[in-house]
Amino acid sequence: MIGAALVNALWQGAFVVTIAAAITALLPGRAAATRYAVWFCASLALAVVPFATLWQPAVAIGALPAPVAHTMAITSRATHQAADASGWVLAGLWIAGAAFCLLRLVVSFVRITNVVRTATPAPGLGPDVLLSETLDIPIAVGLRRPVVVLPAFVPSAFGGPDVESVLRHERAHIARMDVVGNLVQRLIEAVFFFNPWVYVVGRQLLKEREAACDDRAVAGGADPNGYASILARLAQTRQSSRIPLLTPSALGPQNILVGRIARLLDGKEAQLKVNYYAVGASVVSFAVLAFALLVPNVRVAAASNSSLPANCYHGVTVKDAAPPNIPKAEYKSGVTSNALVTVDAEGKPVSAKTVTSSGSDAIDHATIDAAMHSTYSPEVSNCKAKTSQYLFHVETGPQP
């Protein structure tokens, strides 16, 4: 099951990112807070959808176009075959990689803990501000008692208004609970380290998160031009290119920083409030995607009724297909009819529903009748029989 979820994550992530990109494309560029929320939902979807779509409902799923059903079923079967073929090798590689990535987070946590432990209070800047000799970029840190940690040189190198602008940015991270959000993001990246889509989403999260905090800093009184100059000066004083993994900071990658500065100078008004309609639309879209991707769990056999080798996993197969009894007066050659059959754990057909109509009620009825009178081998997953679905296919030949 884990192997199938890991393989699923690779191709299902493309759908998640496409949905998020489509929704954010409709949002204004200055709506950074909303755009961040949509991408954060996408990050959660990347983690949830691959496992959610392993669930196989006991009831038939609604009709889909036959090409879609066949394509998704073939993808699902390929996924399970790849997972079964790799066996514990795939799971072992994933465990080793995830453990390494999680260890990096632990190292980052230890490093940040040491920074906070050795930092000193910043006189006149507030009880939530500390100064550190080991940092060269400002950061917001702490889950229970968040604080802002500034490099020790900042108060002397920058004027009071400039320092206040930096503090507004970092306090915005705290107010938005970005410390928690960043932790969730990093954990997902660690667990799904092999999936390129988590890094695509992660980059968007970083970009929109920093832009949202820039907007709050400007809304709090910072001059956009002056604040852009502050960011440029901070970037010049940074000694290391390393960014703490477990906490948001005032500076990100250089190419994103350049975009932030250009954004501050464009003169457009920022939208600070989150558009919950857009966020809700993204949540609903990801839920619909997860439900739609349940269709690959409908095990489709080829017209020849070939089946997977018997082992601890195989889909529903037909043992004895009943021929459709089509009245001669209603017979049409060269037409196709498909019925989705629910087969229980004992191999008995429970229900059938037309998903691809032949255009003839008589042929469709005969297909359902034949599907219900056929005998099946149930799906076996993890060496246990379970209720699943089968696409019963009828294709008429020349007039008898």
N, C-alpha and C positions, 0 to 999 in steps of 0.2 A: 504493500500500500504506500509506504513512504517513497519507494522508488518511482512509482507511478506519479505521485504528487510532484516529485522533483522534476520529472520529465515534462509533466503537464505545465509546470510553472514557466518553462521556456517559451512555449508557443502561446499560452494563455496570456502571458504578460504583454504580448503585442496588442491584444484586444484592450487590455486595461489602459495601456499608455495611449492608444488611439482615442479612446473615449475621453480621457483626461485632456488630451491635446485639443480635441474638438470643442470641449466645453470652455477651456481657457482661451481658445481662439475667439470666442464670442464675447469675452470679457475685456473691458478696457485695460490697457497696459498699466494704468495707474492704480488699478484695483489689486494691489499686491497681496493684501490680507486675504481677499477672497480666492485669489489664484493659489496662494499657499494652501488654503484649506482644501481646495479641490485636489491638489497634488498630494496632500497628506492622506486624503481618503484613498487616492490611487495607491499609495504606498501600503496602506492596510489591505487593500484589495489584492495586491500582489502576493501577500502572505496568506490571505484567507481563501481566495477563489480556488487555487489548486487543490486544497484539501476539501473544500466544500463540494467540489464537483466529483469527488470520489463517492459521495453518497448516491445510492441508487434507490429511488422511490419504488414503492410496491405498486403504484398506480401508473397507468399509461400516461406518457407525456403528450401534450397536444401536438397536432399535426404540423409538420414542417414540409417544405418542398422536398421532393424525393432526392434531388441532387445534393441538397444541404444535408439531409439525414444520412445519405450514403457517405459523403465526404467526411462528416464529423465522426461517423462510426468507424470509418477506416483509420482516421487519425487516432481515435481512442484505442482501437485494437493495436495499432503500431506502438502506441505509448506503453500499453501493458506488455506487449511482446518484448519491447526494449528493456523494460524494467525487469521482466522475468529472466531475460537472457543475461542481464548483468548481475542479477542476484545480489549477494552481499557485497560484491565488489563496489557497486555504485553506492550502496549505503555506507560502506567503510570509507570511501573517498570523501563522501559528503560529511561524515562525522569528523574526519581528520581536518578537513578544510574549515568547517564551522568552528571546531575547537581552536584552531589557530587564530581565526578572526576574533573570536570571543576573548582569546588571550590578549590580543592587541587592545581590546576595549578595557580589559583589566589593567593593563600597563598604563593606559591613558588615565584611568581612574586613579591609580596610585600617584601618577605624576601630578594630576590636578589637586589631589588631596595634599600632597607635599607643598604645592604652591600656596594653597590656602593656609596651611599650618604655619608656614614661614613668613606669610605676609603680615604687614603691620597696618594699623589703622591710618586712615588719611585725614589729617586734621582739617576741619572745616568743610569736608566734602560729604559728610553724613555717616551714620553708623553702619550703613550697608556698603561702604566703599573701603577697599583695602589696597595697599600698595605692595608690589612685589618686585624684587631685584632680578628674579629669574624669568620674568615675562617680557616680551617685546610687543605684545598686542593686548588690548583690553578684552576681557572675557566676562561673561555672566556665568555663575556656577552655583550649584547647590540645589538639592531637591526639597529638603525640608526648610532650610533657612538660606535662601538664595542671597548672594552678595555679588557685587561688581568688584573685579580685581583689575587694577590699572598697573601698567609698568611704572616703576618708581620715577622715571624721568618725565612722565607726562605733566604733572602739576607745574614743574619748573620750565618745561620746554614750551608749554602752551599757555595762553592767557586764560583767565577765569571763564569767560563766555565759551571759549573753545572746549575747555574741559567739561563744562556743563553740557555741551552738545553731545560729547562722547558718552557722558553718563546717561543722557536721555535715551540714546540708542541702546545701551546695555540694559537700562531699566525697562525699556520696551520689551526686550527679550524675556525678562522676568515676568512682566505683566501679562505677556502673551503665553506664558508657560512653555516657552521655546526650549528650555532646558530639558523638560520632560519629553517634548516632541522630538528633539534631537536624539535623545536616548532611544526612543522607540524606532526612529529611523535607522540608527546605527545597529540596533539589534536585528532588524529585518535585513539589513545589508550583510550582517555577519552570518545569519542563518542561510540566506539565499545568495551567498557570495558568488556562486557560479552563474547567476542569472544577470545578464547585462542590463535587463530592464530596470532592476532596482537602482542601478547607478544613473540611468537616464532620469528616473524619477527623483533620485537623491540630488542631482544637480539642479533640477528645477526647484526643489524644496529649499536648497541653500540660496539660490538666486532670489526667490520670492520672499523668503524669511528675512533676509537682510534688507531688501527693498521696503518691506512692511515696517521694519524698525527705523529705517531712514525716514519714512513718511511720518512716523510718530515723533521723531526728533525734530523735524522741520515744523510740524504742527505745534510742538511744545515751545516754539520760539526761535529755533535756530535758523539763521539765514541760509538759504539753499546754496548760494555761491560760496559763502564762508565755510559751510559744512563740507561741501565737496572738496574745498582746499584742505580741510583737516584730514579727510580720508587720504588724500594724496600724500600729505606729509607723514601720516602714520605708516603708509606703505613704504615710504622711503627710509624710515627709521627701523623697519622690521629687519632683523638680522637673520632669521630663519624662515624657510618656506613651509615649515611644519605647522599644521593647524590642529589644535587639540580635537580629538575625535568625539569626546563626550560632552562638549559644551560649545554653545554658540559664541562667536567672537565678533568684534567690530569689523574685522577684515576677513575676506574669503580669498579664493583664488584670484590671481591678478586679472585674468580676462573678465571675470564677473565684476571685479571692483571697477574696472574701466566702464563697464556698462552702467553700474550704479552711479558713478560720477556724471556720466552723460545724462542719465535719467534725472538727476537732481538739477541739472542746468537747463532742462527743456522748458521750464516755466509752466508746466501743466499742473493742475490741482490734483492732489492725491485723494483717493477714496478710502478713508480709514475704516469705515464700517464693513463688516463681512456681509456679503449678499447670501443669505441663508437659502434663498430659492435656488441659486446656482449650486451651492453645496448639497442641498437636498436632491437636486437633479442628478448630481454625480453619484450620490449614494444609491439612489434608485437605479441608475444606469448600471452600476456595478452589480447590484442585486439581480437585475434582469439578465446581465451577462452570465452570472453564476448559474441561474436557472436554465438559461439557454444552453449552457455547456453541459448540462445534465444529459442532453440528447446523445452525446457520445456513449453514455452508459446503456443505450439501446443497442444491443449486440446484433449487428446485421450480418446475415449469411449471404454468400453469393448465390446467384440463381441456381447453381449446381448443388447448393446445400452442403458445400464443403465445410469442415469444422476444424477447430484447433486440436492438436493432440491432447489427449486426456492427461491432465496433471492437476496441480492444485489451483489452477485457474483456467477456465475456458468459458466462452459465452454460451448462450442458448443455441442448441442445434436441433434440427428436425430428425427424428428417428424414422418416422413413416409419414410422408406427406400425403394427405388425402387429395384426390383430384377434384377440381371445382366442377360442380354439376351445373353447367350453363345451358339453359333451354336453347334448342336449335333456332327458334324464332328470334332469340335475342343475341345470338352469337355474332361477334365481330372479330375479324382476324387482325393481328398486328397491334393489339392494344395491351396496355399494362395496368395492373391494379395492385396496390400494396395495402396490406392490413397490418397494423401494429398490434401484436398479440402479447398480452401479459401472461407469463408462464410462472406458476408458483414453484416452490422449492421441491415439490414432488414431480415436477414435469407436466402438470396438468394445465391446460389453457384455461384462464379465468375469464378473460374478456378479449374482445377484438374490436378494432376501430379502423375505419378506412382513413388512410393518410394520403394516398394518391389515387384519385378516382379515374376509372377508365372512361368515364363519360356515359356509362350504362349502369343503371341501378341494378339490373339483373346480374351483370358480371361482378359488380362490387359486392352484392349480396352473396353470390356464389363464392367469392374469394374469402369473405368473412366466415361463411359456413365451412369451407374447406380448412381454413386456419383453425377453427374451433374443433374440428374432427381429426386433426393431425395429432401425432404423438411427438413428444419432445424430450430432450435431455436438458435438465435445468442448468442454469449458470452455476459454476463453482468458483468461489472466490475465497482464498485462504483455506482451501480444502473443505469449504462448507457450501452446501447447496443453498441458493437464495432465490427469491422472486426477482425476475427481471423481464425484459421485453425482447421481442423478436419481430423482425420485419418480414412478414410472409409475402412472397412475391409470386404473382401470376402473370404470365405473358402468353397471350393466345396465338396459336399458329394458324395455318390455313383452315378454311371452312371444312369441317369433317364431312 
